[in-house]
Every structure is written in structure tokens, then in C-alpha cells.
Amino acid sequence: MNEFPSCPKCNMDNTYFDGTMTVCPDCGHEWDASAVEAVADTTPRDSNGAELQDGDAVTVIKDLKVKGSSMVIKRGTKVKSIRLTENPDEVDCKIDGSGIVLKTCFLKK
């Protein structure tokens, strides 16, 4: 069994340690073996780092232009009952009756 971690770039298990770096011969990716691999945080967080959950009320922190529309979401707009999506960087909500997906970096709880 391979005691080395899978390649973070191509997820192949065929990796080896060459003395200073861990190497993947399949894609050629090299990374520092001494660095602890950070587990991806899939918790949705607002611009201040507060954890978001389904049904939360948030406030928009920046004027946002809506793509494909002349609509602008003004700074300070309160959004009620957000719904989390599969992407932790986005939430689904309704503003003025329109279903919109917003980036969490433009929201605060």
C-alpha cells in the first residue's frame, strides 16, 4: 500500500518522495511533503467569516449589478431566507421576486 498522499492536482495514488518534495509522475506535480495538507473548508461563510445556514437573513455589503439585467442590488439590502447551494461560495435567494444567486463574499450576517 502506498504510504504517500494522493496527488492534490490529479488525485492519482502513484506518488513518491524524492528527498525534499513529493512528486506525482503521472501529471508532474510536485509539492512540499512537510506541509500539512489543509482540508478544504466547505462551510459557507459570509464576508466576516460567520457561518451561514439555510434560512439566515443577510445584508448586501456592496452595490451589485445583476448580469443580464439592468437591475442593481443596493448596498444595505436585507435578504431573508437564503438557501445554501452545493458551492460554499454561493447562496440562492429572492430579491424583489427574482431568484438570484449571490456570492457569500458580498454578504454579512
C-alpha positions as CSV (number, residue, x, y, z in Angstrom):
1,M,0.0,0.0,0.0
2,N,1.2,3.5,-0.8
3,E,2.1,5.4,2.3
4,F,2.4,8.7,0.4
5,P,-0.6,11.0,-0.1
6,S,-2.5,11.2,-3.3
7,C,-1.6,14.0,-5.8
8,P,-3.7,17.1,-5.0
9,K,-3.7,18.0,-8.7
10,C,-4.8,14.8,-10.4
11,N,-5.8,12.6,-7.4
12,M,-3.6,9.7,-8.5
13,D,-2.1,7.4,-5.9
14,N,1.2,6.8,-7.8
15,T,3.3,9.3,-5.8
16,Y,6.8,9.1,-4.3
17,F,9.1,11.2,-2.1
18,D,12.3,12.3,-3.7
19,G,14.1,13.7,-0.6
20,T,12.6,17.2,-0.4
21,M,9.4,17.1,-2.4
22,T,6.5,14.6,-3.0
23,V,6.2,14.0,-6.8
24,C,3.4,12.7,-9.0
25,P,4.9,11.0,-12.1
26,D,1.5,11.0,-13.8
27,C,1.0,14.7,-14.0
28,G,4.4,16.0,-13.0
29,H,3.1,18.0,-10.0
30,E,5.5,18.5,-7.0
31,W,4.5,19.7,-3.6
32,D,6.2,20.2,-0.2
33,A,5.8,17.0,1.8
34,S,6.4,18.7,5.1
35,A,3.4,21.0,4.6
36,V,0.3,19.7,6.3
37,E,-2.5,19.2,3.7
38,A,-5.3,21.5,4.6
39,V,-8.8,20.1,4.4
40,A,-11.0,22.2,2.2
41,D,-13.5,24.1,4.3
42,T,-16.9,23.6,2.7
43,T,-18.7,25.6,5.3
44,P,-20.4,28.6,3.7
45,R,-19.2,31.8,5.4
46,D,-20.0,35.5,5.0
47,S,-17.5,38.3,4.4
48,N,-16.8,38.5,8.1
49,G,-16.3,34.7,8.5
50,A,-19.6,34.0,10.2
51,E,-21.1,30.6,9.3
52,L,-24.2,30.8,7.1
53,Q,-27.1,28.3,7.3
54,D,-30.3,27.8,5.4
55,G,-32.9,30.4,6.3
56,D,-30.5,33.0,7.6
57,A,-31.1,36.7,7.0
58,V,-28.1,38.6,5.5
59,T,-27.3,42.1,4.3
60,V,-25.6,43.0,1.0
61,I,-22.3,45.0,1.7
62,K,-21.7,46.3,-1.8
63,D,-23.8,47.6,-4.8
64,L,-24.1,44.6,-7.2
65,K,-25.0,44.7,-10.9
66,V,-27.1,41.7,-11.9
67,K,-25.8,40.1,-15.1
68,G,-28.3,40.1,-18.0
69,S,-30.4,42.7,-16.3
70,S,-30.4,46.5,-15.7
71,M,-31.2,45.7,-12.0
72,V,-28.8,46.8,-9.3
73,I,-28.9,45.4,-5.8
74,K,-28.1,48.3,-3.5
75,R,-25.7,48.1,-0.5
76,G,-27.6,47.5,2.7
77,T,-30.4,45.4,1.0
78,K,-31.6,42.8,3.5
79,V,-32.1,39.3,2.2
80,K,-34.3,36.9,4.2
81,S,-34.4,33.1,4.0
82,I,-31.2,32.4,2.0
83,R,-30.8,28.8,0.7
84,L,-27.3,27.2,0.5
85,T,-26.1,25.7,-2.7
86,E,-23.6,22.9,-3.5
87,N,-21.0,25.6,-3.9
88,P,-20.0,27.0,-0.5
89,D,-19.2,30.4,-2.1
90,E,-22.8,31.0,-3.3
91,V,-26.2,31.3,-1.8
92,D,-29.6,31.3,-3.5
93,C,-32.2,33.9,-2.6
94,K,-35.1,36.0,-3.8
95,I,-34.8,39.8,-4.2
96,D,-37.9,41.7,-5.4
97,G,-39.4,38.4,-6.5
98,S,-36.5,37.4,-8.7
99,G,-34.5,34.3,-7.9
100,I,-30.8,35.3,-7.6
101,V,-27.5,33.6,-6.7
102,L,-25.2,35.8,-4.7
103,K,-21.5,35.3,-3.7
104,T,-21.0,35.0,0.0
105,C,-18.1,37.4,-0.1
106,F,-20.7,40.2,-0.7
107,L,-22.9,39.3,2.3
108,K,-22.8,39.8,6.1
109,K,-25.0,38.1,8.7
